[in-house]
Structures are given as structure tokens and as C-alpha cells.
Amino acid sequence: MGASTQEPTGDLLGAFERLGGAAHLLLKGHSADKVTLQLAQLGAMKVVCTVRKPADAIASWMTTFGFTLEQSLGHMEDWLRMFSAIRSWSLIVP
């Protein structure tokens, strides 16, 4: 199967450049760029989305990352837009 690597990033191409000798790459992120969305749509990558209660996610952004309520709501809006774009190609884990 080959070695695997993982990193929390929204920079898919940068992650590939840092892949080293690994055969598999696992990315964790809250956003996806155009290239990532296109690869998902083409089936060139597997997508797994975990979902949670919106209020819990907003509270987490505020306590963990120090975002304001307004910033957290903006992140939620961005995530919902991305999720709606990749939903049909994703394994969704509640």
C-alpha cells in the first residue's frame, strides 16, 4: 500500500510538493481551493466530510482559534458553500 503522510492544510499543491516518499496523502481542512474541488469532482481524490452541530463548530472557532462571532459565522458560511460543492462526491460522517 505504501507509506502515508498527513497534514492540516488547505494548500493541496503545496502538500503534494512536501509528500516526500509517501504514496498516500491525507489532508484535513475547512476549505478547498478550485484545484481540490475539481479533483474531487473528477474522482481523482477521495473526500470524507465530518459534520457537527453548527453552534458547536462556531464555538470551537471562537475558543480554539480566537475568532470573533462574526469571523466564525463567515467561516461557517464559507464551509457550507464548499460542502455544498463537494457533497455529492463525499463520504459524509456525522
N, C-alpha and C positions, 0 to 999 in steps of 0.2 A: 504494500500500500504506500509506503514511503513516509518520510518524516513530515510533520505538520508544524506550523507556526501560527501564532495568533497575535493580534494587536487591536487595541481600540482606536480606530481612526475612520475618518470619512474620506481619506485620500487613497483610493483604490490603486491608482497607478504607482504612487509612492510606495505602497505596501508591496506591490509586485517587485519593485526595484530592490527592496530590502529582504526579499524572500530567501536569499542565500541558497542553500541546497535543499530546502524543503519542497516537497511535492504538492502540499496542500496548504491553503491559506484560509484562516478563519478571521473574519473582520467583525467587530462589534461597533455599532454606531447608531446615532439617532438621525442621520441624514444620509442621502445618497446623491452623488453627482450624476450628471447626464450619462456618462460612460457606464456607470454602475447600473443605472436604470435600463439602459439599452442591453447590456449583457444579461440582465435578469429576464428581460422580455424575450430575448433570443434563446433562453435556456442554457446559456454558456456558463452560468453560475447558479448555485442553489441558494435560495433565500428562505431564512427562518425568521419570523417575526414573533416576538413575545409581546403580549399586550397586558395592560393593567388598568386599574381604575384611573381615569384622567386626574382626579383630585390627588391621588397618591403620587402620580408622576410629577404633577406641578409642585407638590410639597417637597418631593425629593430634589427637584431642580433648585428650589429655594434654599433648602437646608444643606444639601451636599455641595452645590456649586455657588451659592450665594446670590443667585439671580433674584431680581425683584419679581413681584407678581406679574407685572406687565411683560417682562422679559420671558418668564416661564410660560405665559399664555401664548406669546409669539412662537416659542419653541414648540409648544403643543400644536399650534396651527400648522407650522412647517412639517412636523412629523405626520399629522393627519393627511396633509397634501401628498407627502411621499408614500405613506401607507396606501392611500387610495390609488396611487400609480402602480404599486407593485403587488397589491393584494391578490390578484388573480394568478400570480406566479409564485406565491409564497406558501410555505407551511406555517400556519398560524397556531401558536401555542398560547393558550390563555393563562 
